[in-house]
Amino acid sequence: MRIAIASDHAAIDLKAELRDWLIEQGHEVADLGPDTADSVDYPDFGYRLAAVVADGTAERGVALCGSGIGISISVNRNPSVRCALVSEPLSAALAREHNDANCLAMGARLTGIDMAKACLTAFLETEFAGGRHQRRVDKLTNPDI
């Protein structure tokens, strides 16, 4: 799977660990930055991540910041992207199954590497259920429906 990953400075270490782990799992990973722990603005990286998921360059996105909140808000500004902030695997699976989430957000200050891997595994292995959930997902993408 083609996966894009981005963070702010607070999540740079978690981003690097997850990027390397995803590559080991056989995924093609685009690291959208940042490259250093120098202070950056999370919206810049959230918008960058959302753009590559929205245009199909990446099939899924992983957004990381200190809490996961700020970057998830910025990613969700793009109407073609559904980013779920999660801290455990069940929410990650339900985000895919019910909401067809195409991005996952986590907080580096709140989620350890093992839990982050478990969340990502659930997110990547769960399919969208469609059916009754589809009309709701359509409304998320097109609020005027």
C-alpha positions as CSV (number, residue, x, y, z in Angstrom):
1,M,0.0,0.0,0.0
2,R,1.1,3.6,-0.7
3,I,1.2,5.4,2.6
4,A,2.1,9.0,3.3
5,I,3.3,10.1,6.8
6,A,3.8,13.5,8.2
7,S,4.2,15.1,11.7
8,D,5.2,18.2,13.5
9,H,8.4,18.5,15.6
10,A,6.9,16.9,18.6
11,A,6.3,13.6,16.8
12,I,9.4,13.4,14.7
13,D,10.8,10.3,16.5
14,L,7.5,8.4,16.4
15,K,7.2,9.3,12.7
16,A,10.7,7.9,12.0
17,E,9.9,4.7,13.9
18,L,6.6,4.1,12.2
19,R,8.0,5.0,8.7
20,D,10.7,2.4,9.1
21,W,8.3,-0.2,10.5
22,L,5.8,0.4,7.6
23,I,8.6,-0.1,5.1
24,E,9.6,-3.3,6.8
25,Q,6.0,-4.4,6.5
26,G,6.3,-4.0,2.7
27,H,4.5,-0.7,2.3
28,E,5.7,2.1,0.0
29,V,6.0,5.1,2.4
30,A,6.4,8.8,1.5
31,D,7.7,10.8,4.4
32,L,6.4,14.3,4.0
33,G,8.4,15.8,6.8
34,P,9.6,17.5,8.8
35,D,13.2,16.2,8.6
36,T,14.4,17.8,11.9
37,A,13.1,18.5,15.4
38,D,13.2,22.2,14.7
39,S,9.8,23.8,15.6
40,V,7.3,23.8,12.7
41,D,3.6,24.5,12.3
42,Y,1.5,21.3,12.2
43,P,-1.1,22.7,9.8
44,D,1.6,23.0,7.0
45,F,2.3,19.3,7.3
46,G,-1.4,18.3,7.8
47,Y,-2.4,20.2,4.6
48,R,0.5,18.5,2.7
49,L,-0.6,15.1,3.9
50,A,-4.3,15.7,3.0
51,A,-3.4,16.9,-0.5
52,V,-1.5,13.7,-1.4
53,V,-4.3,11.5,0.0
54,A,-7.0,13.5,-1.7
55,D,-5.2,13.3,-5.1
56,G,-4.6,9.6,-4.8
57,T,-0.8,9.8,-4.6
58,A,-1.1,8.0,-1.3
59,E,-3.9,5.5,-0.5
60,R,-3.7,6.2,3.2
61,G,-2.2,8.8,5.5
62,V,-0.7,8.9,8.9
63,A,-0.7,12.2,10.8
64,L,1.2,12.8,14.0
65,C,1.7,15.6,16.4
66,G,2.1,15.9,20.2
67,S,-1.5,15.2,20.9
68,G,-2.8,14.3,17.5
69,I,-5.5,16.9,17.8
70,G,-4.0,19.8,15.9
71,I,-2.8,17.9,12.9
72,S,-6.0,15.9,12.6
73,I,-8.0,19.1,12.5
74,S,-5.7,20.4,9.7
75,V,-6.0,17.2,7.7
76,N,-9.8,17.2,8.0
77,R,-10.0,20.7,6.4
78,N,-9.7,18.8,3.0
79,P,-13.2,17.5,2.1
80,S,-11.8,14.4,0.4
81,V,-10.0,13.2,3.5
82,R,-11.4,11.6,6.6
83,C,-8.8,11.6,9.4
84,A,-9.6,9.8,12.6
85,L,-7.7,10.6,15.8
86,V,-7.3,7.3,17.7
87,S,-5.4,6.0,20.7
88,E,-6.3,2.3,20.5
89,P,-6.9,-0.4,17.8
90,L,-10.7,-0.7,18.0
91,S,-11.3,2.9,17.1
92,A,-8.8,2.6,14.3
93,A,-10.7,-0.4,12.9
94,L,-14.1,1.3,13.3
95,A,-12.8,4.4,11.6
96,R,-12.1,2.3,8.5
97,E,-15.1,0.0,8.8
98,H,-17.8,2.7,9.4
99,N,-16.3,5.9,8.2
100,D,-13.9,4.9,5.4
101,A,-11.2,6.9,7.1
102,N,-8.3,7.4,4.8
103,C,-6.0,9.0,7.3
104,L,-5.1,8.1,10.9
105,A,-3.9,10.6,13.5
106,M,-2.1,9.8,16.7
107,G,-0.5,11.8,19.5
108,A,3.2,11.1,20.1
109,R,3.0,12.3,23.6
110,L,0.1,10.1,24.4
111,T,0.6,6.9,22.3
112,G,3.7,4.6,22.6
113,I,5.3,2.9,19.7
114,D,3.6,-0.5,20.4
115,M,0.2,0.9,20.6
116,A,0.8,3.1,17.5
117,K,1.8,0.0,15.6
118,A,-1.3,-1.9,16.8
119,C,-3.5,1.1,15.7
120,L,-1.9,1.2,12.3
121,T,-2.2,-2.5,11.8
122,A,-6.0,-2.4,12.6
123,F,-6.4,0.7,10.3
124,L,-4.5,-0.9,7.4
125,E,-6.1,-4.3,7.6
126,T,-9.8,-3.2,8.0
127,E,-12.0,-2.7,5.0
128,F,-14.8,-0.2,4.6
129,A,-18.1,-2.0,5.2
130,G,-20.1,0.2,2.8
131,G,-23.8,-0.4,2.8
132,R,-25.6,1.8,5.3
133,H,-22.4,3.6,6.1
134,Q,-21.9,4.8,2.5
135,R,-24.5,7.5,2.6
136,R,-23.0,8.9,5.8
137,V,-19.5,9.0,4.2
138,D,-21.0,10.7,1.2
139,K,-22.4,13.4,3.4
140,L,-19.0,13.9,5.0
141,T,-17.5,14.6,1.6
142,N,-20.4,16.6,0.3
143,P,-22.1,18.4,3.2
144,D,-24.8,19.8,0.9
145,I,-26.3,16.4,0.2
